[in-house]
Amino acid sequence: MDVKAAYRTDSLNSSSTTPYSAARPPHSIYTQSVGGATVIAGGGPAGLTAAYELTKSGFPCVVLESEASLVGGISRTDTYKGYRFDIGGHRFFSKNDEVNRLWNEILGDQFLKRPRLSRIYYNRKFFDYPLKPVDAFLKLGPVCSATILLSYFKARIKPIKPERSFEDWVVNRFGRKLFQTFFKAYTEKVWGMPTTEISADWAAQRIKGLSLINAVTSVLFKPFRKAGKGAVIKTLIDEFHYPKFGPGQMWEAARDKVREGGNRVDHDSRVARVEHDGNRVTAFVSRDSNGNETQHMGRNFISTLPLRTLVKIMDPPAPAEVQAAADALKYRDFLTVVLIADQVETFPDTWIYVHDPEVKLGRVQNFKNWSPYMVPDASKSSLGLEYFCFEGDGLWRMSDQELIELGKKEIGQIGLVDPSKVVDGCVVRMPKAYPVYDDEYQKNVEIIRNWLARLENFQVAGRNGMHKYNNQDHSMMTAFLAARNIMGQGPFDPWCVNTDAEYHEEKAVDQTAADTAGRAVPRKLSTAE
């Protein structure tokens, strides 16, 4: 098959005005006939996974990516003067063996195994993470440690009922003192809402099975556990896989393999319109940085765009109810302040969680410890200071230089690096990094899903494409299923990948657990709860 001949792209000066037809049943599983060209919006993990799968099987496709040269979405690797850095730090560890095989297939010997060390910064001290009882009690001191134990036993004797909020859930299992010490400040930094307003079901999914007692026993009895018994908790792993030059290397390699297979990944091609006739999508229309538009027609279409964005660019427009649902979807945004320090070594950790409420800083990545190849000059170090924010708030509006100065100040304030050692820096802003689960999001996503289900040759995939706070491996699984529907191996429903509420950071050693668990996200309590 000549895959390049399977596309038709035309200059576009006018838009479609065809009205919608009758609605299809909501959430219908993909039934489009096999074959034909596929057009994919977005070159992140989901979009490139779908393209890679299609290309391997000889199916034509084109990926439309808005960035001028980067791929990978939030899993990309940015560069500044030869320094490479992540947007958030990405461990490559999956419960899904198929995903692991694909990662190794794409990168081969460029996929490194790296040691992991992370700590919590609190009250001007660094605590091992995951918490180790002896380390924590020594650093907290006997009085505080005794208070934590008394608080724990009090919570066990008289738990909070009903258990409504994240705070209630954690206090019941760890005691209020430990909650206030190690849970409250960081959670509120990340999600921008009080822990009393976050639903308890997020805690149940996010840290299922953990309590002060089993946290202690997991440390005391770890040496006596036999291989193959019990389960490995992902947050407790001592090492993980990581691409030699950062996570973006994985997706750059995937892009190159798609191109080598005869398909296309077009950069500087932001999808500006989705043309449809009410039953089918007829074309994606991309727009480059110069304003030139191109129509990409195909038989199958996959979108990994944020649902809010997708609805806004439908042509003809979505119904008012669907547009209102899309406008109501919220996102937590994210920015990284990269500081280059004139030091061979700074601190031994891969990353550090900053629980101290006195600084705005949420997390620090030490990119040299993720991979020494991330830093071009061995005499220097590169740190990524992560700030969680909302697009348009005070942090987001600060200039790059103001953010670099803030980062230098706070990194010195917590004692990691002398600010005078910082010789350079840059800032990367990532909008829509984390979909927010407020008390209305399920209803709004359902409205959008019902309407999109009418389009028989159209699928969504990925984190923002489905408004699900997934890790990249779960995003990849949705793309696997979407591609396999197109290849006639289904029908599969990609929305089912994330329906299991199992804690996302667990991987059973015996692999008997289903691989459908997604990443849990805090849900804001409704006034009725």
C-alpha positions as CSV (number, residue, x, y, z in Angstrom):
1,M,0.0,0.0,0.0
2,D,1.3,3.5,-0.9
3,V,0.4,5.1,2.4
4,K,1.3,8.6,1.2
5,A,-1.2,8.3,-1.6
6,A,-3.9,7.5,0.9
7,Y,-4.1,11.1,2.2
8,R,-5.7,14.1,0.5
9,T,-4.7,17.5,1.8
10,D,-6.1,20.7,0.3
11,S,-5.8,24.4,0.9
12,L,-8.8,25.5,2.8
13,N,-10.6,28.9,2.6
14,S,-14.1,27.9,3.6
15,S,-15.8,25.8,6.3
16,S,-18.4,23.2,6.2
17,T,-22.0,24.1,7.1
18,T,-23.6,20.6,7.0
19,P,-26.1,20.2,9.8
20,Y,-26.0,17.2,12.2
21,S,-28.2,14.2,11.7
22,A,-30.0,12.0,14.3
23,A,-28.1,11.0,17.4
24,R,-26.5,7.6,17.7
25,P,-26.8,5.7,21.0
26,P,-24.5,7.1,23.7
27,H,-21.0,5.5,24.1
28,S,-21.4,3.3,21.1
29,I,-18.3,1.1,20.6
30,Y,-16.4,1.9,17.4
31,T,-18.0,0.2,14.4
32,Q,-16.3,1.9,11.4
33,S,-15.2,-0.6,8.7
34,V,-11.6,-1.6,8.6
35,G,-8.9,0.4,6.7
36,G,-8.5,3.8,5.1
37,A,-6.3,6.7,6.2
38,T,-6.4,7.8,9.9
39,V,-5.8,11.4,10.9
40,I,-4.6,11.9,14.5
41,A,-4.7,15.1,16.4
42,G,-1.8,15.4,18.9
43,G,1.7,14.0,19.1
44,G,1.8,13.0,22.7
45,P,2.0,9.4,24.1
46,A,-1.5,8.5,23.0
47,G,-1.3,10.0,19.5
48,L,2.1,8.5,18.7
49,T,1.2,5.1,20.2
50,A,-1.8,4.9,17.9
51,A,0.3,6.0,14.9
52,Y,3.0,3.5,15.8
53,E,0.6,0.6,16.1
54,L,-1.1,1.6,12.8
55,T,2.2,2.0,11.0
56,K,3.5,-1.4,12.2
57,S,0.5,-3.1,10.7
58,G,0.7,-1.2,7.4
59,F,-2.2,1.2,8.0
60,P,-1.8,4.8,6.7
61,C,-2.0,7.6,9.1
62,V,-0.9,11.2,9.7
63,V,-0.3,12.9,13.1
64,L,-0.9,16.6,13.5
65,E,1.3,18.2,16.2
66,S,1.1,21.8,17.1
67,E,4.7,22.1,18.4
68,A,7.3,23.2,15.9
69,S,9.8,20.4,16.8
70,L,8.9,18.7,20.0
71,V,6.6,15.7,20.5
72,G,5.5,13.9,23.7
73,G,3.0,16.4,25.2
74,I,3.6,16.6,28.9
75,S,6.0,13.7,28.5
76,R,8.2,15.7,26.2
77,T,11.8,16.7,26.9
78,D,12.7,20.3,26.5
79,T,16.2,21.7,25.9
80,Y,18.0,24.9,26.9
81,K,21.6,25.4,25.8
82,G,22.1,21.7,25.6
83,Y,20.5,21.0,29.0
84,R,17.6,18.5,28.7
85,F,14.7,18.5,31.2
86,D,11.3,16.9,31.8
87,I,8.0,18.6,32.4
88,G,7.3,16.9,35.7
89,G,9.7,13.9,35.7
90,H,8.5,10.6,34.3
91,R,9.3,7.2,35.6
92,F,8.8,4.4,33.1
93,F,7.1,1.8,35.2
94,S,3.9,0.1,34.1
95,K,1.6,-2.6,35.3
96,N,1.0,-3.5,31.7
97,D,3.5,-5.8,30.1
98,E,2.4,-4.8,26.6
99,V,3.3,-1.2,27.3
100,N,6.7,-2.3,28.7
101,R,7.4,-4.3,25.6
102,L,6.5,-1.3,23.4
103,W,8.8,1.0,25.3
104,N,11.7,-1.5,25.0
105,E,10.9,-2.1,21.3
106,I,11.1,1.6,20.5
107,L,14.2,2.5,22.5
108,G,16.2,-0.7,23.0
109,D,19.5,-0.1,24.7
110,Q,18.7,3.6,25.1
111,F,16.3,2.6,27.8
112,L,18.3,2.8,31.1
113,K,17.6,1.4,34.5
114,R,18.1,4.1,37.1
115,P,18.3,4.1,40.9
116,R,15.6,6.0,42.7
117,L,16.0,8.2,45.8
118,S,13.4,10.8,46.8
119,R,12.8,12.6,50.0
120,I,10.3,15.0,51.6
121,Y,11.4,18.5,52.8
122,Y,9.5,19.5,55.9
123,N,10.3,21.8,58.8
124,R,13.8,22.4,57.5
125,K,14.6,18.7,57.5
126,F,14.7,16.0,54.8
127,F,12.7,12.8,55.4
128,D,13.1,9.6,53.5
129,Y,10.3,8.9,51.1
130,P,8.4,6.6,51.4
131,L,8.5,7.4,55.1
132,K,10.8,5.2,57.2
133,P,9.7,5.1,60.9
134,V,13.1,5.3,62.4
135,D,14.3,8.1,60.2
136,A,11.0,10.0,60.7
137,F,10.9,9.6,64.4
138,L,14.5,10.6,64.9
139,K,14.1,13.8,62.8
140,L,10.7,14.7,64.3
141,G,12.0,14.2,67.9
142,P,10.6,12.2,70.7
143,V,7.8,14.7,71.7
144,C,6.5,15.0,68.1
145,S,6.8,11.3,67.5
146,A,4.9,10.5,70.7
147,T,2.2,13.0,69.7
148,I,1.9,11.3,66.3
149,L,1.5,7.8,67.9
150,L,-1.1,9.1,70.3
151,S,-2.9,10.9,67.5
152,Y,-2.9,7.7,65.5
153,F,-4.3,5.6,68.3
154,K,-7.0,8.2,69.0
155,A,-8.0,8.1,65.3
156,R,-8.2,4.3,65.4
157,I,-10.3,4.3,68.6
158,K,-12.6,7.1,67.5
159,P,-12.5,7.5,63.7
160,I,-14.3,10.3,61.9
161,K,-17.7,9.3,60.7
162,P,-18.9,9.7,58.0
163,E,-15.7,9.7,56.1
164,R,-16.4,12.4,53.5
165,S,-13.1,14.2,52.7
166,F,-9.5,13.4,51.9
167,E,-8.6,14.9,55.3
168,D,-11.1,12.5,57.0
169,W,-9.7,9.5,55.2
170,V,-6.1,10.2,56.0
171,V,-6.7,11.2,59.6
172,N,-8.5,8.0,60.2
173,R,-5.6,5.9,59.0
174,F,-2.6,8.0,60.1
175,G,-3.8,10.3,62.8
176,R,-4.3,14.0,62.6
177,K,-0.8,15.0,63.6
178,L,0.9,12.9,60.8
179,F,-1.7,14.2,58.4
180,Q,-0.8,17.8,59.2
181,T,2.9,17.0,59.1
182,F,3.2,15.2,55.8
183,F,-0.1,15.3,53.8
184,K,-1.9,18.6,54.1
185,A,0.4,21.2,52.7
186,Y,1.7,19.3,49.6
187,T,-1.8,18.1,48.6
188,E,-3.2,21.6,48.8
189,K,-0.2,22.9,46.7
190,V,-0.7,20.4,44.0
191,W,-4.5,20.7,43.6
192,G,-5.2,24.3,44.7
193,M,-8.0,23.4,47.1
194,P,-8.3,22.6,50.8
195,T,-8.1,19.0,51.8
196,T,-11.5,19.3,53.5
197,E,-13.0,19.9,50.0
198,I,-11.3,16.9,48.3
199,S,-13.4,13.8,48.3
200,A,-12.4,10.8,50.4
201,D,-12.6,8.5,47.3
202,W,-9.5,10.0,45.9
203,A,-7.5,9.1,49.0
204,A,-9.0,5.6,48.9
205,Q,-7.8,5.1,45.4
206,R,-4.5,7.0,45.6
207,I,-3.1,5.5,48.8
208,K,-5.2,2.3,49.1
209,G,-3.9,-0.2,51.6
210,L,-1.6,2.1,53.5
211,S,-1.7,3.1,57.1
212,L,0.8,4.0,59.8
213,I,0.9,0.4,61.0
214,N,1.5,-1.3,57.6
215,A,3.9,1.6,56.7
216,V,6.0,0.6,59.7
217,T,5.7,-3.2,59.1
218,S,6.6,-2.8,55.4
219,V,9.9,-1.5,56.5
220,L,10.5,-3.9,59.5
221,F,9.6,-7.0,57.6
222,K,10.8,-6.2,54.1
223,P,14.0,-8.3,54.4
224,F,11.9,-11.4,55.3
225,R,9.5,-11.2,52.4
226,K,9.9,-14.0,49.8
227,A,10.1,-13.2,46.1
228,G,6.8,-13.6,44.4
229,K,4.8,-13.1,47.6
230,G,2.5,-10.1,48.2
231,A,2.7,-7.1,45.9
232,V,5.1,-4.4,45.0
233,I,3.9,-0.9,45.6
234,K,5.1,1.3,42.8
235,T,6.0,4.3,45.1
236,L,8.3,1.9,47.0
237,I,10.4,0.7,44.0
238,D,14.1,1.3,44.3
239,E,14.8,1.7,40.6
240,F,12.9,2.4,37.4
241,H,13.5,2.6,33.6
242,Y,14.2,5.9,32.0
243,P,15.3,7.0,28.5
244,K,19.0,8.0,28.2
245,F,18.1,11.5,27.1
246,G,14.7,12.0,28.9
247,P,11.1,10.9,28.1
248,G,11.0,13.0,25.0
249,Q,13.6,10.6,23.5
250,M,11.0,7.8,23.6
251,W,8.4,9.9,21.7
252,E,11.0,11.3,19.3
253,A,12.0,7.8,18.4
254,A,8.3,6.8,18.0
255,R,7.8,9.7,15.6
256,D,10.9,8.7,13.6
257,K,9.7,5.1,13.4
258,V,6.3,6.3,12.1
259,R,8.0,8.3,9.4
260,E,10.3,5.4,8.5
261,G,7.2,3.3,8.1
262,G,6.0,5.7,5.4
263,N,3.5,7.7,7.5
264,R,3.7,11.3,8.5
265,V,4.0,13.4,11.7
266,D,3.5,17.0,10.8
267,H,4.8,19.7,13.1
268,D,3.5,23.2,13.4
269,S,0.1,21.8,12.6
270,R,-2.4,22.8,15.3
271,V,-5.8,21.4,14.7
272,A,-8.1,24.4,14.3
273,R,-11.3,22.8,13.1
274,V,-13.0,19.4,13.1
275,E,-15.4,19.2,10.2
276,H,-18.3,16.8,10.5
277,D,-21.7,16.1,9.1
278,G,-23.4,15.0,12.3
279,N,-22.7,11.3,11.6
280,R,-19.1,11.3,10.7
281,V,-16.0,13.4,10.9
282,T,-14.9,14.4,7.3
283,A,-11.7,16.3,8.0
284,F,-9.3,17.8,10.5
285,V,-8.2,21.3,9.5
286,S,-4.7,22.3,10.8
287,R,-3.3,25.8,11.0
288,D,0.4,26.6,11.1
289,S,2.2,29.5,12.8
290,N,1.8,31.7,9.7
291,G,-2.0,31.2,9.6
292,N,-2.0,28.8,6.6
293,E,-4.7,26.1,6.8
294,T,-4.7,22.6,5.5
295,Q,-7.5,20.2,5.3
296,H,-6.7,16.6,6.2
297,M,-9.3,14.1,5.0
298,G,-9.4,10.5,6.0
299,R,-11.6,7.6,6.9
300,N,-10.8,7.4,10.6
301,F,-10.0,10.2,13.1
302,I,-8.5,10.1,16.6
303,S,-8.3,13.2,18.9
304,T,-6.0,13.5,21.9
305,L,-6.8,17.2,22.2
306,P,-8.3,18.5,25.5
307,L,-12.0,17.8,25.5
308,R,-12.7,21.5,26.2
309,T,-10.6,22.5,23.2
310,L,-12.1,19.8,21.0
311,V,-15.7,20.9,21.5
312,K,-14.8,24.5,20.8
313,I,-13.4,23.7,17.3
314,M,-16.2,21.5,16.0
315,D,-17.6,22.6,12.7
316,P,-20.6,23.0,12.7
317,P,-20.6,23.9,16.3
318,A,-21.7,21.5,19.1
319,P,-25.1,22.1,20.7
320,A,-25.2,24.7,23.4
321,E,-25.5,22.1,26.2
322,V,-22.3,20.4,25.0
323,Q,-20.5,23.7,24.7
324,A,-21.5,24.6,28.2
325,A,-20.3,21.2,29.5
326,A,-16.9,21.7,27.8
327,D,-16.5,25.2,29.1
328,A,-17.1,23.9,32.7
329,L,-14.2,21.4,32.5
330,K,-11.3,22.7,34.6
331,Y,-7.5,22.0,34.5
332,R,-4.6,22.5,36.9
333,D,-1.7,24.1,35.2
334,F,2.0,23.7,35.8
335,L,5.3,25.5,35.3
336,T,8.9,24.4,35.6
337,V,11.7,26.8,36.5
338,V,15.0,25.3,35.4
339,L,18.1,26.4,37.3
340,I,21.6,25.6,36.1
341,A,24.0,25.5,39.1
342,D,27.8,25.7,38.9
343,Q,28.2,22.6,41.0
344,V,29.2,19.0,40.0
345,E,26.7,17.6,42.6
346,T,23.9,19.3,44.4
347,F,22.0,16.7,46.4
348,P,21.7,12.9,45.9
349,D,17.9,12.7,45.3
350,T,16.2,12.1,42.0
351,W,13.4,14.4,43.1
352,I,12.3,16.0,46.4
353,Y,8.7,16.8,47.6
354,V,8.5,20.2,49.2
355,H,5.8,20.0,51.9
356,D,6.8,23.2,53.6
357,P,4.0,25.8,53.4
358,E,6.5,28.6,53.7
359,V,7.5,28.3,50.0
360,K,5.4,28.0,46.9
361,L,7.7,25.4,45.4
362,G,6.0,22.0,45.2
363,R,8.7,19.6,43.9
364,V,12.3,19.6,42.7
365,Q,13.8,17.4,40.0
366,N,17.5,16.7,39.9
367,F,17.9,15.9,36.2
368,K,21.5,14.8,36.4
369,N,20.4,12.0,38.8
370,W,17.6,11.0,36.4
371,S,20.3,10.5,33.8
372,P,23.8,12.0,33.6
373,Y,23.2,12.5,29.8
374,M,20.6,15.2,30.6
375,V,23.4,17.6,31.5
376,P,26.0,18.5,28.8
377,D,28.6,19.9,31.2
378,A,29.6,17.4,33.9
379,S,30.9,20.2,36.1
380,K,27.3,21.6,36.4
381,S,23.9,20.5,37.6
382,S,20.4,21.2,36.3
383,L,17.4,21.4,38.6
384,G,13.7,21.6,37.7
385,L,11.6,23.6,40.3
386,E,7.9,22.7,39.8
387,Y,5.1,25.1,40.7
388,F,1.4,24.1,40.5
389,C,-0.9,26.9,39.5
390,F,-3.9,28.0,37.4
391,E,-3.4,29.6,34.1
392,G,-3.8,33.4,34.6
393,D,-3.1,33.4,38.4
394,G,-0.2,35.3,40.0
395,L,2.4,32.7,39.5
396,W,1.4,32.1,35.9
397,R,1.6,35.8,35.1
398,M,5.1,36.3,36.5
399,S,7.8,37.0,34.0
400,D,10.4,34.4,33.3
401,Q,13.0,36.4,35.1
402,E,10.8,36.9,38.1
403,L,10.2,33.2,38.3
404,I,13.9,32.4,38.1
405,E,14.6,34.8,40.9
406,L,11.8,33.2,43.0
407,G,13.2,29.8,42.3
408,K,16.7,30.9,43.3
409,K,15.3,32.4,46.5
410,E,13.3,29.3,47.5
411,I,16.0,26.8,46.6
412,G,18.3,28.6,48.9
413,Q,15.6,29.0,51.5
414,I,15.2,25.2,51.8
415,G,18.9,24.7,51.8
416,L,19.4,22.7,48.6
417,V,21.6,25.1,46.6
418,D,23.4,28.4,47.3
419,P,21.6,30.9,45.1
420,S,25.0,32.4,44.2
421,K,25.8,29.1,42.4
422,V,23.0,29.5,40.0
423,V,24.4,30.7,36.7
424,D,21.5,30.4,34.3
425,G,17.9,29.4,34.0
426,C,14.7,29.2,31.9
427,V,11.0,28.7,32.4
428,V,8.5,26.3,30.7
429,R,4.8,26.7,31.1
430,M,2.5,23.7,30.6
431,P,-1.2,24.6,30.4
432,K,-3.8,21.9,31.1
433,A,-1.3,19.6,32.7
434,Y,-3.8,17.9,35.0
435,P,-7.6,17.5,34.4
436,V,-9.5,18.6,37.6
437,Y,-12.2,16.4,39.0
438,D,-14.7,18.7,40.5
439,D,-18.2,17.7,41.6
440,E,-19.6,18.4,38.1
441,Y,-16.9,16.9,35.8
442,Q,-18.5,13.5,35.5
443,K,-21.8,14.9,34.3
444,N,-20.0,17.3,31.9
445,V,-17.8,14.6,30.4
446,E,-20.9,12.3,30.0
447,I,-22.7,15.0,28.0
448,I,-19.7,15.4,25.7
449,R,-19.3,11.7,25.3
450,N,-22.9,11.2,24.4
451,W,-22.6,13.8,21.7
452,L,-19.3,12.6,20.3
453,A,-20.6,9.0,20.1
454,R,-22.7,10.1,17.2
455,L,-19.6,10.4,15.1
456,E,-19.1,6.8,13.9
457,N,-15.5,7.2,12.6
458,F,-14.2,9.3,15.5
459,Q,-12.4,8.3,18.7
460,V,-10.7,10.1,21.6
461,A,-7.7,8.9,23.6
462,G,-5.2,10.0,26.2
463,R,-5.2,12.1,29.3
464,N,-6.7,15.3,28.1
465,G,-8.5,13.6,25.2
466,M,-10.6,11.8,27.8
467,H,-10.3,14.3,30.7
468,K,-8.7,11.6,32.8
469,Y,-5.6,12.1,35.0
470,N,-3.8,9.1,33.6
471,N,-0.1,8.1,33.6
472,Q,1.3,7.9,30.2
473,D,1.0,4.1,30.1
474,H,-2.8,4.3,30.7
475,S,-3.0,7.0,27.9
476,M,-1.1,4.6,25.7
477,M,-3.5,1.8,26.4
478,T,-6.5,3.9,25.3
479,A,-4.5,4.5,22.0
480,F,-3.8,0.8,21.6
481,L,-7.5,0.1,21.7
482,A,-8.4,3.0,19.3
483,A,-5.8,1.8,16.8
484,R,-7.0,-1.8,17.1
485,N,-10.6,-0.8,16.4
486,I,-9.4,0.8,13.2
487,M,-7.4,-2.3,12.3
488,G,-10.5,-4.5,12.8
489,Q,-9.3,-6.2,16.0
490,G,-12.1,-4.9,18.2
491,P,-14.6,-3.7,19.0
492,F,-13.0,-2.1,22.1
493,D,-14.1,0.8,24.2
494,P,-11.1,2.9,25.2
495,W,-13.2,4.6,27.9
496,C,-13.1,1.3,29.9
497,V,-9.3,1.4,30.4
498,N,-9.7,3.7,33.4
499,T,-12.8,2.4,35.0
500,D,-11.1,0.3,37.7
501,A,-10.5,2.4,40.8
502,E,-7.5,0.3,41.9
503,Y,-4.7,2.4,43.3
504,H,-2.6,3.4,40.3
505,E,0.8,2.9,41.8
506,E,0.5,-0.8,42.6
507,K,1.7,-3.7,40.4
508,A,0.9,-7.2,41.6
509,V,4.0,-9.4,41.2
510,D,1.9,-12.3,40.0
511,Q,0.2,-10.1,37.4
512,T,-3.3,-11.4,38.4
513,A,-4.7,-7.9,38.8
514,A,-6.4,-6.3,35.9
515,D,-4.5,-3.7,33.9
516,T,-7.4,-1.3,33.8
517,A,-6.7,0.9,36.8
518,G,-6.2,4.5,36.1
519,R,-4.7,7.3,38.0
520,A,-6.9,8.7,40.7
521,V,-7.6,12.4,40.9
522,P,-9.1,14.4,43.8
523,R,-12.7,15.2,43.4
524,K,-14.1,18.2,45.1
525,L,-16.9,17.5,47.5
526,S,-20.4,18.7,46.5
527,T,-22.5,20.5,49.0
528,A,-24.9,17.6,49.1
529,E,-22.2,15.1,50.4
